[in-house]
Every structure is written in C-alpha cells, then in structure tokens.
C-alpha cells in the first residue's frame, strides 16, 4: 500500500517516462513501509528467539539500543552518490524518507516488548506498581533528553512522551469496564484511517491533496484548528 500510494505516474504504462524526482518520491519510506518492515522483523526475531531459547524481550531491547545509539553515525554518512537509492531510503533521510529505520525502528521494537508484557499478563497495566515504573521510565527519558547530545534528544523525548501518554490513557480509562465503541472502532481501523488521511493531505497517483492546494501557507493557530 505504501508503494502504491507513491506510484510515480498516473498510468502504470507510463512508468518508463518517470523522472528522477518521481522515482525518489516512489522510493520514499513512509510510516506504512516502516510498519510493514517492522512487523516482518518482529516475527523473524520472535522465531529466532524461540529457536535459540532467548527471551524475546531481551532481543528486542538489544536491537532498540543498537538502533538508538548508531543512528547518528548512520545519518552522518553521505549517501548521495549511492546507486542503491531504494535500499538507502530505508536507513537515511537523505533521499526524502520520512520514517527510515534509523531511528524509528526502535519504537516498533519497544512496542514489541510492551506487547509481550501484555500477552504474558493482560492485567499488567492494572498494577499500580507497573504504572509507577512506566511513569518513572518516561520521566527518566524526558529529563535525559535535555542532557544527552542533540543527536539523541528527539529519540529520548519521543520515548518519554509515548510512555507518559500510555499512563495517561490508563489512568483515565482504568475504571471503564469496556472501551467506548468509537475508540474501539478507531483502533481497529487505524490503518485505513491513516491511508485515507494520507490521500486527503498529500494526494495519490490519481489525485492531488491539501499539500498541493494549500501547502505550508497556514499559520500555526489555523493549522491546529483545521
């Protein structure tokens, strides 16, 4: 779906006439590419952890740390002259990718760890001790984001904010026996909601979106309101 939404020409038969910039758009790695690759790797590493009897939490934790710490070094490399644009787009921002695996794959692996915790104990978030532990974990990362090098600031801050929001949702909804239907529906259809929003905002091979019509002309206040 990610590649279809970025197909370089309106007609499939016109692919040979695509310009270099159109090909770069086609190879751009977006959230859908990242999620797809992330799910494939989660399944692969879960299989390996079972085969070699390694706790998958430790495996995903190790890969999260590796991606976190080597991301600045990956992005410091100049890839402009590389002929392997389709592969480099998965690891670097330099060809226009929005969500390359460095550093964004670390969040998917952290999500996998959290998924394992919930799978092993579906009342994990009902335990006040676990909530406090998650909140402390989030606080440590948010505070640390102000002291680590600028290369790691965004990663630390995002991790802290996501876990803070997790605690907030749990506190607000902990007395609910069942999630409201609208929230369940949004969760179940999040993929299609994301796809539709992409088409509306950025367009598709057969249509233009708000980005082409309005662009970055709105003020911050109006943008938030919209």
C-alpha positions in Angstrom: 0.0 0.0 0.0 2.9 2.3 0.8 4.4 1.9 -2.6 1.0 2.1 -4.4 0.3 5.5 -2.8 3.6 6.8 -4.0 3.5 5.3 -7.5 5.4 7.7 -9.7 3.0 8.0 -12.7 -0.8 8.2 -13.1 -0.8 5.3 -15.6 1.1 2.1 -15.0 2.2 2.1 -18.6 3.9 5.4 -18.2 6.4 4.1 -15.7 9.3 4.3 -18.2 8.7 8.0 -18.5 9.0 8.7 -14.8 11.5 11.4 -13.9 14.3 11.1 -11.3 12.3 13.2 -8.8 9.3 10.9 -9.3 11.4 7.9 -8.6 12.7 9.5 -5.4 9.1 10.0 -4.3 8.3 6.4 -5.1 11.3 5.2 -3.0 10.5 7.4 -0.1 10.0 5.4 3.1 6.8 6.4 5.0 5.1 5.0 8.1 3.5 2.2 6.1 6.9 0.9 4.8 8.3 1.2 8.3 5.4 -0.7 10.0 5.5 -3.4 7.3 9.2 -4.0 7.7 8.9 -3.7 11.5 6.3 -6.4 11.6 8.3 -8.7 9.4 11.4 -8.3 11.7 9.3 -8.8 14.8 8.1 -12.1 13.5 11.6 -13.1 12.3 13.2 -12.3 15.6 10.5 -13.9 17.6 11.1 -17.1 15.6 14.8 -16.9 16.2 14.4 -16.2 20.0 12.2 -19.3 20.2 14.6 -21.4 18.2 17.6 -20.4 20.2 15.7 -20.1 23.5 16.4 -16.4 24.0 13.9 -14.3 25.9 12.4 -12.1 23.1 12.2 -9.1 25.4 16.0 -9.0 25.7 16.4 -9.5 22.0 14.1 -6.6 21.1 15.6 -4.5 23.9 19.1 -5.1 22.5 18.1 -4.1 18.9 16.3 -1.0 20.2 19.5 0.1 22.0 21.6 -0.7 18.9 19.4 1.4 16.6 19.2 4.2 19.1 23.0 4.6 19.5 24.2 4.0 15.9 21.5 6.2 14.3 23.6 9.4 14.5 26.6 7.6 12.8 24.4 6.3 10.0 23.0 9.7 9.3 26.5 11.3 9.3 27.4 9.2 6.2 26.9 10.9 2.9 24.8 8.6 0.7 24.0 11.0 -2.2 26.3 9.2 -4.6 25.0 5.7 -3.8 23.2 3.9 -6.7 21.1 1.9 -4.2 18.5 4.6 -3.6 15.7 2.1 -2.8 17.8 0.5 0.0 19.4 3.6 1.3 16.0 5.2 1.6 15.2 2.7 4.4 18.1 3.8 6.5 18.6 7.5 5.8 16.7 10.8 5.4 18.9 12.0 2.5 16.6 10.8 -0.3 13.5 12.3 1.3 12.4 9.4 3.5 10.1 10.4 6.4 10.4 7.3 8.6 13.7 5.4 7.9 14.5 2.5 10.2 17.2 4.6 11.9 15.9 5.7 14.4 12.2 4.8 14.0 12.5 1.0 14.2 13.5 1.3 17.8 9.9 2.4 18.7 8.5 -0.6 17.0 10.8 -2.9 18.9 9.9 -1.1 22.2 6.3 -1.7 21.2 7.0 -5.4 20.7 8.5 -5.6 24.3 5.3 -3.9 25.7 3.2 -6.3 23.6 5.0 -9.3 25.2 4.4 -7.9 28.7 0.6 -7.6 27.9 0.5 -11.0 26.3 2.0 -12.6 29.4 -0.1 -10.6 31.8 -3.2 -8.9 30.4 -3.7 -7.0 33.7 -0.2 -5.6 33.5 -1.4 -2.0 33.4 -3.9 -2.6 36.3 -1.0 -3.0 38.7 -0.2 0.4 40.3 3.5 -0.6 40.7 3.8 -1.2 37.0 2.1 2.2 36.3 4.6 3.9 38.6 7.5 2.1 37.0 6.4 3.1 33.5 6.0 6.7 34.7 9.4 6.8 36.2 10.8 5.3 32.9 9.1 8.0 31.0 10.4 10.7 33.3 14.0 9.5 33.1 13.9 9.6 29.3 12.2 13.1 29.2 14.7 14.6 31.7 17.6 12.8 29.9 16.6 14.3 26.6 17.7 17.7 27.9 21.2 16.4 28.8 22.2 14.0 26.1 23.7 15.1 22.8 21.4 16.7 20.3 21.7 13.5 18.1 19.7 11.7 20.8 17.4 14.4 22.1 14.4 13.6 19.8 14.6 9.9 20.4 14.7 10.2 24.2 11.9 12.8 24.2 9.6 10.7 22.0 10.1 7.6 24.1 9.3 9.5 27.3 6.2 11.2 25.8 4.8 8.0 24.4 5.1 6.2 27.7 3.6 9.2 29.5 0.6 9.2 27.2 0.3 5.4 27.9 0.0 6.1 31.6 -2.5 9.0 31.0 -4.8 6.8 28.9 -4.6 4.0 31.5 -5.5 6.4 34.4 -8.4 8.0 32.5 -9.8 4.7 31.4 -8.9 2.4 34.3 -12.5 2.4 35.7 -14.1 1.7 32.4 -15.1 -2.0 32.0 -15.2 -1.6 28.3 -13.7 1.0 25.9 -16.2 3.2 24.2 -17.2 1.8 20.7 -15.8 4.9 18.9 -12.3 4.2 20.4 -12.5 0.5 19.6 -13.6 1.4 16.0 -10.7 3.9 15.6 -8.2 1.3 16.9 -9.5 -1.5 14.6 -9.5 0.8 11.5 -6.3 2.8 12.2 -4.6 1.5 9.1 -7.4 2.7 6.8 -7.7 6.0 8.7 -4.0 6.6 8.1 -4.3 5.7 4.4 -7.3 8.0 3.9 -5.6 10.9 5.7 -2.5 10.5 3.5 -4.7 10.7 0.4 -6.6 13.7 1.7 -3.4 15.6 2.9 -0.8 14.5 0.3 -2.8 13.1 -2.6 -2.3 9.9 -4.6 -1.1 9.0 -8.1 -4.5 9.9 -9.4 -5.4 12.9 -7.2 -4.0 15.9 -5.5 -4.2 16.7 -1.9 -4.3 19.6 0.5 -0.5 19.8 0.4 -0.6 20.7 -3.3 -3.6 23.1 -2.9 -2.8 24.8 0.4 0.9 23.9 1.0 2.6 25.4 4.1 0.7 28.7 3.9 -1.4 28.5 7.1 -0.5 29.9 10.4 0.2 27.6 13.4 -3.1 28.6 15.0 -5.2 27.9 11.9 -3.4 24.6 11.3 -4.2 23.3 14.8 -7.8 24.4 14.3 -8.1 22.6 11.0 
